[in-house]
């Protein structure tokens, strides 16, 4: 059992002389910064990406490694879609949407096509982690969606998976 499994874990005060606030920031390109400097170590970038949670009381973003936690800032979204692949099983394709996302924390999950939306500068977003978090497609992942995009009756973009079409909000 990790300390984070204790019901009061996020309510405990910080260690003496410390704060739960940090200068860690996740920028709009998915890079972590600390005290104004880019975190250059790839292992630390990966660890931070895996430690993203929300504080259960105030909903702010935290980095939690299971033993301790700290607040951090997110410029746009906490997760990024780095790639995607199609699901070959037709029964899964119809039910689950047909595309598997590769996320910035190293996890993979099925795209919920009903959550797709366009943002500023035509960046594509979706919901991940059982709908709890927003994720933005990287330019490469967004380009990988091109074979699945069709134009709707009024010129609006639609995602086509098998026989189903999903509007992009």
C-alpha positions as CSV (number, residue, x, y, z in Angstrom):
1,X,0.0,0.0,0.0
2,X,1.4,3.4,-1.0
3,X,0.9,6.5,1.1
4,X,-1.3,7.9,-1.7
5,X,-3.8,5.1,-0.9
6,X,-4.5,6.6,2.5
7,X,-7.8,8.6,2.5
8,X,-6.1,11.7,4.0
9,X,-3.0,11.6,1.8
10,X,-3.9,14.9,0.0
11,X,-5.0,16.6,3.2
12,X,-1.7,16.1,5.0
13,X,0.4,19.2,5.5
14,X,3.7,19.5,3.5
15,X,6.9,18.6,5.2
16,X,8.2,21.2,7.7
17,X,9.6,24.3,5.9
18,X,8.2,23.1,2.6
19,X,5.1,24.1,0.5
20,X,2.7,22.2,-1.7
21,X,3.1,24.9,-4.4
22,X,5.8,24.5,-7.0
23,X,7.2,26.4,-10.0
24,X,6.7,23.3,-12.2
25,X,4.8,24.1,-15.3
26,X,3.6,22.1,-18.3
27,X,3.6,24.2,-21.4
28,X,1.3,24.2,-24.4
29,X,3.7,21.9,-26.2
30,X,3.8,19.2,-23.5
31,X,7.2,20.2,-22.0
32,X,7.8,20.5,-18.3
33,X,9.6,23.6,-16.9
34,X,10.9,24.1,-13.3
35,X,11.9,27.6,-12.0
36,X,11.8,28.9,-15.5
37,X,14.2,26.3,-16.9
38,X,13.2,23.5,-19.3
39,X,13.4,20.1,-17.6
40,X,15.9,18.5,-20.0
41,X,16.2,15.0,-18.5
42,X,13.9,12.7,-20.5
43,X,13.4,10.4,-17.5
44,X,12.2,13.4,-15.4
45,X,9.9,14.6,-18.2
46,X,8.4,11.1,-18.5
47,X,8.0,10.7,-14.7
48,X,6.2,14.1,-14.4
49,X,3.9,13.0,-17.3
50,X,3.0,9.8,-15.4
51,X,2.4,11.6,-12.1
52,X,-0.4,13.9,-13.3
53,X,-3.5,13.8,-11.1
54,X,-6.2,16.2,-9.8
55,X,-6.4,17.2,-6.2
56,X,-9.6,15.5,-4.9
57,X,-10.7,18.6,-2.9
58,X,-9.9,21.6,-5.1
59,X,-9.5,20.0,-8.5
60,X,-6.1,21.6,-9.1
61,X,-3.5,19.7,-11.0
62,X,-0.9,17.9,-8.9
63,X,2.1,15.7,-9.5
64,X,1.9,12.7,-7.3
65,X,4.5,9.9,-7.2
66,X,2.6,7.9,-4.6
67,X,4.8,9.1,-1.7
68,X,4.4,12.9,-2.0
69,X,2.7,15.4,-4.1
70,X,2.9,19.1,-5.3
71,X,0.7,21.5,-7.2
72,X,1.9,22.5,-10.7
73,X,0.6,24.7,-13.5
74,X,-0.8,23.6,-16.8
75,X,-0.8,26.1,-19.7
76,X,-3.3,24.2,-21.9
77,X,-4.0,20.5,-21.2
78,X,-2.4,17.9,-19.0
79,X,-2.2,15.2,-21.7
80,X,-1.2,15.1,-25.3
81,X,-2.0,12.6,-28.0
82,X,1.3,11.7,-29.5
83,X,0.1,9.0,-32.0
84,X,-2.7,6.8,-32.9
85,X,-3.4,3.4,-34.5
86,X,-6.5,1.8,-35.9
87,X,-8.2,-1.2,-34.2
88,X,-8.6,-4.1,-36.6
89,X,-11.4,-6.0,-34.8
90,X,-14.7,-4.9,-36.4
91,X,-16.7,-5.5,-33.3
92,X,-14.4,-3.3,-31.2
93,X,-14.3,-0.7,-34.0
94,X,-18.0,-0.1,-33.9
95,X,-18.3,-0.2,-30.2
96,X,-15.2,1.7,-29.1
97,X,-14.5,4.1,-31.9
98,X,-11.8,2.2,-33.8
99,X,-8.7,4.3,-32.9
100,X,-6.3,3.8,-30.1
101,X,-4.5,6.9,-28.8
102,X,-0.9,6.9,-27.6
103,X,-0.8,9.5,-24.8
104,X,2.1,11.6,-23.4
105,X,2.2,9.6,-20.1
106,X,3.0,6.4,-22.1
107,X,-0.5,4.9,-21.8
108,X,-2.8,3.9,-24.6
109,X,-6.5,4.1,-24.7
110,X,-9.4,4.1,-27.1
111,X,-10.6,7.4,-28.6
112,X,-14.1,8.4,-27.6
113,X,-15.0,10.1,-30.9
114,X,-17.9,11.9,-29.3
115,X,-15.4,14.1,-27.3
116,X,-13.5,15.5,-30.3
117,X,-13.5,19.3,-30.6
118,X,-11.5,22.0,-32.4
119,X,-9.7,24.6,-30.4
120,X,-7.6,27.7,-31.2
121,X,-5.6,27.5,-34.4
122,X,-7.6,24.4,-35.4
123,X,-5.9,22.3,-32.7
124,X,-7.8,19.0,-32.1
125,X,-8.8,18.0,-28.5
126,X,-10.5,15.1,-26.9
127,X,-11.3,13.7,-23.5
128,X,-9.1,10.9,-22.0
129,X,-8.7,9.0,-18.7
130,X,-12.5,8.1,-18.6
131,X,-13.4,11.6,-19.6
132,X,-11.6,13.2,-16.6
133,X,-8.9,15.1,-18.5
134,X,-8.6,17.0,-21.8
135,X,-5.8,16.1,-24.3
136,X,-4.6,17.9,-27.3
137,X,-3.4,16.1,-30.5
138,X,0.2,16.9,-31.4
139,X,0.5,18.0,-35.1
140,X,1.8,14.6,-36.0
141,X,-1.2,12.8,-34.3
142,X,-3.6,15.3,-35.9
143,X,-2.1,14.6,-39.3
144,X,-2.5,10.9,-38.7
145,X,-6.3,11.5,-38.4
146,X,-6.5,12.8,-42.0
147,X,-7.5,9.4,-43.5
148,X,-10.5,9.3,-41.2
149,X,-11.8,12.8,-41.9
150,X,-14.6,13.5,-44.3
151,X,-16.6,16.6,-45.1
152,X,-20.2,16.8,-43.9
153,X,-23.2,18.0,-45.9
154,X,-22.6,21.6,-44.9
155,X,-18.8,21.4,-45.1
156,X,-18.2,20.6,-41.5
157,X,-15.5,18.1,-40.5
158,X,-16.6,14.6,-39.5
159,X,-14.6,11.7,-38.2
160,X,-15.5,8.5,-40.1
161,X,-15.0,5.2,-38.4
162,X,-16.4,2.3,-40.3
163,X,-20.0,3.1,-41.1
164,X,-20.3,5.8,-38.4
165,X,-19.6,9.5,-38.7
166,X,-18.9,11.7,-35.7
167,X,-19.1,15.5,-35.7
168,X,-16.1,17.4,-34.5
169,X,-17.3,20.1,-32.1
